[in-house]
Amino acid sequence: MATFDKRIPIPKSKWLVDNLVPLGKLGFVLAQAGVGKSFWVEGLATCVAYGQDFLDYDTIEGDVLIIDEDTPTPVLHQRLQKFGNYFDGEPKHNIFVESMEANYLKTGKLFETINNHPTVKLVVLDSLSTISAGLKMNNGSDMNILAELKAKCLRSDVTILITHHISEKRHIPYEELMTCDTHDLSMYSSVINQQADVYFVVGSPNAGGELKELSVRPVSKRALVRLMPFSCKMTEDESSAHWNSPKPVSIDPTATLPEIEKDILILFGELSEEYLTVKEVDAKMGGRYGVHAIRAGLDHLGREGLLNLSKGRSNLFRYHLPNGNNHEAVNNE
């Protein structure tokens, strides 16, 4: 049995994209149909192959493998060409493409295809429903094959990202998508949740029309991701046949938050280092939202890391901005 020794340095996390996409992990990119999740992962794949930053974050460069069982080969190549047009010249590394070639989990061909490309740093699988052909996605026994995928194909120097269509049986409002429990987005499959190291929930406030803006919500599962939700643009310019940019127009941690949570953050910003209970927040906001709504907003901001929660000696829980300096005042109340 190993003995914990606090003198041993904690191993540093390794990143494919600094602080956003961990290296050597399995991630899921979740969105409803037509929002742009495939564009997002293809933009990432292009940046890795071209040795370019992704969304202004440092990226490890190298070969990539895209296994797309949803998109015909000519369409996929056209999209990759448009992303590549953003950069001058040819990619520094290979972009291997397998499109509509029956790479399925059940037959083992998917494992074989991935392992036949030992040089890749990133594997994109689009999408979970199609590579799972012949399997029941809401069946725990069937989806345990994801553990086999990790055991056979995941290495410390490769990241595997799988796109996943959120259930199309109901439309999930944009704000709910950006705040709800990710378990609600994975067909309530405990196996998918257990195997995921990280989620990227992708939504768009203008989905259904011309794609203009994507909101990305990174959610840590087994790997620490330090970024808050942010916005980026990936718009196709038909006149020039270029993508507008695989880089963000803005990164705003509060861009995807409901109005009540934006108001809560504004309040804490004005009060700087104050520690407040739920009732105190409600009172300072004039009671216009109500205690239950305030509590739900505070809890969500806490889960997203935008607020911290401290417990004083009187057993009252108080919320505060991260990196506050009033811990002693709270503990000695």
LODO-417288 format. One line per field, with one value per residue (C-alpha): residue number from 1; y, x, z; residue in one letter. Coordinates in Angstrom, 1 decimal. Each point is the difference from the previous one (the first is absolute). Layout:
seq	NUM | ...
Y	Y | ...
X	X | ...
Z	Z | ...
type	A | ...
//
This chain:
seq	1 | 2 | 3 | 4 | 5 | 6 | 7 | 8 | 9 | 10 | 11 | 12 | 13 | 14 | 15 | 16 | 17 | 18 | 19 | 20 | 21 | 22 | 23 | 24 | 25 | 26 | 27 | 28 | 29 | 30 | 31 | 32 | 33 | 34 | 35 | 36 | 37 | 38 | 39 | 40 | 41 | 42 | 43 | 44 | 45 | 46 | 47 | 48 | 49 | 50 | 51 | 52 | 53 | 54 | 55 | 56 | 57 | 58 | 59 | 60 | 61 | 62 | 63 | 64 | 65 | 66 | 67 | 68 | 69 | 70 | 71 | 72 | 73 | 74 | 75 | 76 | 77 | 78 | 79 | 80 | 81 | 82 | 83 | 84 | 85 | 86 | 87 | 88 | 89 | 90 | 91 | 92 | 93 | 94 | 95 | 96 | 97 | 98 | 99 | 100 | 101 | 102 | 103 | 104 | 105 | 106 | 107 | 108 | 109 | 110 | 111 | 112 | 113 | 114 | 115 | 116 | 117 | 118 | 119 | 120 | 121 | 122 | 123 | 124 | 125 | 126 | 127 | 128 | 129 | 130 | 131 | 132 | 133 | 134 | 135 | 136 | 137 | 138 | 139 | 140 | 141 | 142 | 143 | 144 | 145 | 146 | 147 | 148 | 149 | 150 | 151 | 152 | 153 | 154 | 155 | 156 | 157 | 158 | 159 | 160 | 161 | 162 | 163 | 164 | 165 | 166 | 167 | 168 | 169 | 170 | 171 | 172 | 173 | 174 | 175 | 176 | 177 | 178 | 179 | 180 | 181 | 182 | 183 | 184 | 185 | 186 | 187 | 188 | 189 | 190 | 191 | 192 | 193 | 194 | 195 | 196 | 197 | 198 | 199 | 200 | 201 | 202 | 203 | 204 | 205 | 206 | 207 | 208 | 209 | 210 | 211 | 212 | 213 | 214 | 215 | 216 | 217 | 218 | 219 | 220 | 221 | 222 | 223 | 224 | 225 | 226 | 227 | 228 | 229 | 230 | 231 | 232 | 233 | 234 | 235 | 236 | 237 | 238 | 239 | 240 | 241 | 242 | 243 | 244 | 245 | 246 | 247 | 248 | 249 | 250 | 251 | 252 | 253 | 254 | 255 | 256 | 257 | 258 | 259 | 260 | 261 | 262 | 263 | 264 | 265 | 266 | 267 | 268 | 269 | 270 | 271 | 272 | 273 | 274 | 275 | 276 | 277 | 278 | 279 | 280 | 281 | 282 | 283 | 284 | 285 | 286 | 287 | 288 | 289 | 290 | 291 | 292 | 293 | 294 | 295 | 296 | 297 | 298 | 299 | 300 | 301 | 302 | 303 | 304 | 305 | 306 | 307 | 308 | 309 | 310 | 311 | 312 | 313 | 314 | 315 | 316 | 317 | 318 | 319 | 320 | 321 | 322 | 323 | 324 | 325 | 326 | 327 | 328 | 329 | 330 | 331 | 332 | 333
Y	0.0 | 3.4 | 2.6 | 3.6 | 2.4 | 3.7 | 0.8 | -1.8 | 2.6 | -0.4 | -1.1 | 2.8 | -0.4 | -0.4 | 1.9 | -0.4 | 3.6 | 1.9 | -0.1 | -1.0 | -3.5 | -2.4 | -2.4 | -3.7 | 0.2 | -0.9 | 2.9 | 0.5 | 3.0 | 0.3 | 2.0 | -0.2 | -0.7 | 2.8 | 2.2 | -0.3 | -2.6 | -1.6 | 3.3 | 0.6 | -3.3 | 0.3 | 3.5 | -1.5 | -2.8 | 2.5 | 2.1 | -3.1 | -1.1 | 3.5 | 0.6 | 3.0 | 1.2 | -0.9 | 2.8 | 1.9 | -2.9 | -1.8 | -3.3 | -3.1 | -0.6 | -3.4 | -2.4 | -0.3 | -2.7 | 0.8 | -2.9 | 1.4 | -2.4 | 2.8 | 2.0 | -1.0 | 0.2 | 2.9 | 2.2 | -0.7 | 0.7 | 3.3 | 1.1 | -0.9 | 1.9 | 3.1 | -0.1 | -0.6 | 3.1 | 2.1 | -0.9 | 0.4 | -3.0 | -3.7 | -1.6 | -0.8 | -3.4 | -2.6 | 0.2 | -3.6 | -0.3 | -3.0 | 0.9 | -2.3 | -3.1 | -2.0 | 0.6 | -1.4 | -0.8 | -3.3 | -1.6 | 1.2 | 1.8 | 3.3 | -1.2 | -1.3 | 3.2 | 2.1 | -2.3 | 0.0 | 3.7 | 0.0 | 3.5 | 2.0 | 2.4 | 0.5 | -2.5 | 1.5 | -2.5 | 1.5 | -1.1 | -2.3 | -1.2 | -1.0 | -1.7 | -1.9 | -1.6 | -3.3 | 1.1 | 1.4 | 3.4 | -0.1 | -3.5 | -0.1 | -3.4 | 1.2 | 3.3 | -1.6 | -0.3 | 3.5 | -1.3 | -2.4 | 3.0 | 1.7 | -3.2 | -0.8 | 3.4 | 2.7 | 0.9 | 2.7 | 1.9 | -0.1 | 1.6 | -1.6 | 2.3 | -1.5 | 2.2 | -0.9 | 1.1 | 1.0 | -1.7 | 1.5 | -1.0 | 3.4 | 3.4 | 1.1 | 3.8 | 1.7 | 1.3 | -3.4 | -1.7 | 2.3 | -0.7 | -3.4 | -3.1 | -1.7 | -3.3 | 1.3 | 0.4 | -3.5 | -2.0 | -0.5 | -2.6 | -0.5 | -1.9 | 3.0 | 2.2 | -2.5 | -0.2 | 3.7 | 1.9 | 3.3 | 1.4 | 2.9 | 1.2 | 2.0 | 2.2 | 3.0 | 2.9 | 0.3 | -3.7 | -0.7 | 2.9 | 0.7 | -1.1 | 3.1 | -0.8 | -3.1 | -0.1 | -2.7 | -1.2 | -2.2 | -2.3 | -1.9 | -3.7 | -1.9 | 2.7 | 3.5 | 2.6 | 3.5 | 2.1 | 1.4 | 0.0 | 2.2 | 1.2 | -0.4 | 0.5 | -2.4 | 1.5 | -1.2 | 2.9 | -1.3 | 2.9 | -0.9 | -3.7 | 0.5 | -0.5 | 3.3 | -1.1 | -3.0 | 2.6 | 1.6 | 3.5 | 0.0 | -2.1 | 1.0 | -2.2 | 1.4 | 0.0 | -3.1 | 0.7 | 0.7 | 3.6 | -0.8 | -1.4 | 3.0 | 2.3 | -2.1 | 0.4 | 3.7 | 0.3 | -1.9 | 2.1 | 3.2 | -1.4 | -1.2 | -2.3 | -0.4 | -3.4 | -0.4 | -2.5 | -0.9 | 2.2 | 2.9 | -0.2 | 0.0 | 3.0 | 2.0 | -0.8 | 1.4 | -3.4 | 0.2 | -3.6 | -1.9 | -2.1 | -3.3 | 1.5 | 1.8 | -3.3 | -1.9 | 2.8 | 0.1 | -3.8 | 0.0 | 2.8 | -2.0 | -3.1 | 2.0 | 1.5 | 3.6 | 0.1 | -1.8 | -1.2 | 0.3 | -1.3 | 2.2 | -1.1 | 0.8 | -2.7 | 2.6 | -0.5 | 3.1 | 0.6 | 2.2 | 0.7 | -2.3 | 1.1 | 2.1 | 1.1 | -0.2 | -3.7 | 1.0 | 2.4 | -2.8 | -2.7 | 2.3 | 1.4
X	0.0 | 1.4 | 0.5 | -1.0 | 2.9 | -0.8 | 3.6 | -0.3 | -0.9 | -3.5 | 0.3 | -0.9 | -3.0 | 0.9 | -2.0 | -0.8 | -1.4 | 1.3 | -2.5 | -2.9 | 0.6 | 2.0 | 2.5 | -0.4 | -3.8 | -3.4 | -2.3 | -3.5 | -1.2 | -3.7 | -2.6 | -3.3 | 0.0 | 1.1 | 1.6 | 3.6 | 1.7 | 1.6 | 1.4 | 1.5 | 1.9 | 1.0 | 1.4 | 2.0 | 1.3 | 1.1 | 1.9 | 1.8 | 1.0 | 1.1 | 1.9 | -2.2 | -1.6 | -3.6 | -2.2 | 3.2 | 1.1 | 3.3 | -0.5 | 2.1 | 0.6 | 0.0 | -1.9 | -3.8 | -2.5 | -3.6 | -2.4 | -3.3 | -2.9 | -2.5 | 1.4 | 0.7 | 3.7 | -0.3 | -1.9 | 2.5 | 3.0 | -1.6 | -0.5 | 3.6 | 1.2 | -1.8 | 1.5 | 3.4 | -0.4 | 0.2 | 3.7 | 2.6 | 1.6 | -0.5 | -0.5 | 3.2 | -1.5 | -2.4 | -3.7 | -1.2 | -3.7 | -2.3 | -3.4 | -3.1 | 2.1 | -1.8 | 2.4 | -2.2 | 0.6 | -1.8 | 2.1 | 3.3 | 0.9 | 0.0 | 2.7 | 2.0 | -0.2 | 1.2 | 2.8 | 1.2 | 0.8 | 2.5 | 1.4 | -3.2 | -0.5 | -3.7 | -2.8 | -3.4 | -2.9 | -3.2 | -2.4 | -0.7 | -3.3 | 1.5 | 3.1 | -2.3 | -2.0 | -1.4 | 0.2 | -2.7 | 1.2 | -2.2 | 1.1 | 2.8 | 1.3 | 0.3 | 1.6 | 2.6 | 1.9 | 1.1 | 2.3 | 1.4 | 0.6 | 2.0 | 1.9 | 1.0 | 0.5 | 0.5 | 3.7 | 1.6 | 1.0 | -3.4 | -3.4 | -3.2 | -3.0 | -3.4 | -2.9 | -3.4 | -3.4 | -2.2 | -3.4 | -2.0 | -3.3 | -0.2 | 1.5 | 2.2 | 0.0 | 3.4 | 0.2 | -1.0 | 2.7 | 2.6 | -1.0 | -1.6 | 1.6 | 2.0 | -1.5 | -3.2 | 1.8 | 1.5 | -3.3 | 0.3 | 2.7 | 2.0 | 2.6 | 0.6 | 0.4 | 2.4 | 2.2 | 0.1 | 3.0 | -1.4 | -3.0 | -0.3 | -3.6 | -0.5 | -3.0 | -0.9 | -2.3 | -0.7 | -0.2 | -2.6 | 1.2 | 3.4 | 2.7 | 1.6 | 1.0 | 0.7 | -0.1 | 2.3 | -0.4 | 2.9 | -1.0 | 2.6 | -0.7 | 3.2 | 2.3 | 0.4 | -1.0 | 0.6 | -2.0 | -3.5 | -2.6 | 1.1 | -1.2 | 1.6 | -0.9 | 0.3 | -2.0 | 0.2 | 0.6 | -1.4 | 1.4 | 3.6 | -0.5 | 2.0 | -1.0 | -0.2 | 2.4 | 0.7 | 1.0 | -2.4 | -1.5 | -0.3 | 0.4 | -2.5 | -0.6 | -3.4 | -1.2 | -2.1 | -1.5 | -3.7 | -0.9 | -0.4 | 3.5 | 1.5 | -1.7 | 1.3 | 3.6 | -0.5 | -1.1 | 3.0 | 2.3 | -1.4 | 0.4 | 3.5 | 1.1 | -3.3 | -1.3 | -3.8 | -2.6 | -2.8 | -2.5 | 2.5 | 0.4 | -3.7 | -0.4 | 2.7 | -1.7 | -3.3 | -1.7 | -0.8 | 1.0 | -0.9 | 2.1 | -0.5 | 1.2 | 2.9 | 1.1 | -0.1 | 2.0 | 2.6 | 0.3 | 0.6 | 2.5 | 1.8 | 0.1 | 1.4 | 2.7 | -1.2 | -0.8 | 1.4 | -1.9 | 1.3 | -1.4 | 0.3 | 0.0 | -3.7 | -0.5 | -1.3 | 1.2 | 1.1 | 0.9 | 2.9 | 2.1 | 3.0 | 3.3 | -1.7 | 2.0 | -2.7 | 0.4 | 1.2 | -3.0 | -2.4 | 1.6 | 0.2 | -3.6
Z	0.0 | -1.0 | 2.7 | -0.8 | 0.3 | -0.4 | -0.8 | -3.4 | -2.7 | -1.5 | -3.6 | -2.4 | -2.3 | -3.7 | -2.5 | -3.7 | 0.2 | 3.0 | 2.9 | -2.4 | -1.5 | 2.1 | -1.6 | 0.5 | 0.8 | -1.4 | -0.6 | -1.3 | -2.1 | 0.7 | -2.0 | -1.7 | -3.8 | -2.3 | 2.7 | -1.1 | 2.1 | -3.0 | -1.2 | 3.5 | 0.1 | -3.7 | 0.7 | 3.0 | -2.2 | -2.7 | 2.6 | 1.4 | -3.5 | -1.0 | 3.2 | 0.9 | 3.2 | 0.4 | 1.3 | 1.0 | 2.3 | -0.4 | -1.9 | -0.3 | -3.7 | -1.7 | -2.2 | 0.4 | -0.9 | -0.8 | -0.2 | -1.2 | -0.4 | -0.5 | -2.9 | -3.6 | -0.9 | -2.6 | 2.5 | 2.8 | -2.2 | -1.1 | 3.6 | 0.9 | -3.0 | 1.0 | 3.5 | -1.5 | -2.3 | 3.1 | 0.3 | -2.7 | -1.6 | 0.7 | 3.4 | 2.0 | 0.9 | -1.5 | 0.2 | -0.4 | -1.0 | 0.2 | -1.2 | -0.2 | 0.2 | 2.6 | 2.9 | 2.7 | 3.7 | -0.1 | -2.8 | 1.4 | -3.3 | 1.8 | 2.4 | -2.9 | -2.0 | 2.9 | 0.9 | -3.6 | 0.4 | 2.9 | -0.7 | 0.5 | 2.9 | -0.5 | -1.0 | -0.9 | -0.1 | -1.6 | 1.4 | 3.0 | -1.4 | -3.3 | 1.3 | 2.4 | -2.8 | 1.2 | 3.6 | 2.3 | 1.2 | 3.1 | 0.9 | 2.6 | -1.1 | -3.6 | 0.8 | 2.2 | -3.3 | 0.6 | 2.8 | -2.6 | -2.3 | 2.7 | 0.9 | -3.6 | -1.6 | 2.5 | 0.7 | 2.1 | -3.1 | -1.9 | 0.6 | -1.2 | -0.5 | -0.8 | -1.3 | 1.5 | -1.1 | 2.9 | -0.2 | -2.8 | 1.7 | 1.6 | -0.6 | 2.8 | 0.4 | -0.4 | 3.6 | 1.4 | -2.2 | 1.5 | 3.6 | 0.4 | 1.4 | -2.8 | 1.1 | -1.7 | -3.3 | -0.3 | -0.2 | 3.8 | -0.7 | 3.1 | -2.1 | -2.3 | 3.1 | 1.6 | -3.0 | -0.9 | 1.3 | -1.3 | -1.8 | -2.3 | -0.3 | -3.2 | -0.5 | -2.1 | 0.8 | -3.8 | -0.9 | -2.7 | -2.1 | -1.5 | 2.5 | 1.5 | 3.5 | 2.1 | 3.8 | 1.5 | 3.5 | 1.2 | 2.8 | 2.0 | 0.8 | 0.7 | -1.3 | 1.2 | -2.5 | 1.2 | -2.5 | 0.5 | -2.8 | -2.9 | -3.4 | -3.4 | -3.6 | -2.9 | -2.9 | -3.6 | -2.4 | -3.3 | -2.0 | 0.8 | 0.8 | 3.2 | 3.6 | 1.7 | 2.7 | 2.2 | 2.7 | 2.4 | -0.4 | 3.8 | 3.0 | 2.6 | 3.1 | 0.5 | -3.6 | 0.4 | 3.5 | 0.6 | 0.9 | 3.7 | 0.3 | -1.9 | 2.5 | 2.9 | -1.3 | -0.5 | 3.6 | 1.3 | -2.2 | 1.5 | 3.5 | -0.7 | 2.9 | 1.9 | 1.0 | -0.3 | 0.9 | -2.4 | 1.9 | 0.1 | -3.8 | -0.4 | 2.2 | -1.8 | -3.3 | 1.3 | 0.1 | -3.7 | -0.8 | 3.2 | 2.4 | -1.9 | -3.3 | 1.7 | 1.7 | -3.4 | -1.7 | 2.8 | 0.0 | -3.8 | 0.2 | 2.7 | -2.2 | -2.9 | 2.3 | -0.3 | 3.7 | 3.0 | 3.1 | 3.5 | 3.3 | 3.1 | 3.6 | 0.3 | -2.7 | -2.4 | -3.6 | -1.8 | -3.6 | -1.2 | -3.0 | -0.5 | 1.5 | 2.6 | 3.1 | 2.6 | 1.1 | 3.4 | 0.5 | -1.0 | 2.2 | 3.1 | -0.2
type	M | A | T | F | D | K | R | I | P | I | P | K | S | K | W | L | V | D | N | L | V | P | L | G | K | L | G | F | V | L | A | Q | A | G | V | G | K | S | F | W | V | E | G | L | A | T | C | V | A | Y | G | Q | D | F | L | D | Y | D | T | I | E | G | D | V | L | I | I | D | E | D | T | P | T | P | V | L | H | Q | R | L | Q | K | F | G | N | Y | F | D | G | E | P | K | H | N | I | F | V | E | S | M | E | A | N | Y | L | K | T | G | K | L | F | E | T | I | N | N | H | P | T | V | K | L | V | V | L | D | S | L | S | T | I | S | A | G | L | K | M | N | N | G | S | D | M | N | I | L | A | E | L | K | A | K | C | L | R | S | D | V | T | I | L | I | T | H | H | I | S | E | K | R | H | I | P | Y | E | E | L | M | T | C | D | T | H | D | L | S | M | Y | S | S | V | I | N | Q | Q | A | D | V | Y | F | V | V | G | S | P | N | A | G | G | E | L | K | E | L | S | V | R | P | V | S | K | R | A | L | V | R | L | M | P | F | S | C | K | M | T | E | D | E | S | S | A | H | W | N | S | P | K | P | V | S | I | D | P | T | A | T | L | P | E | I | E | K | D | I | L | I | L | F | G | E | L | S | E | E | Y | L | T | V | K | E | V | D | A | K | M | G | G | R | Y | G | V | H | A | I | R | A | G | L | D | H | L | G | R | E | G | L | L | N | L | S | K | G | R | S | N | L | F | R | Y | H | L | P | N | G | N | N | H | E | A | V | N | N | E
//
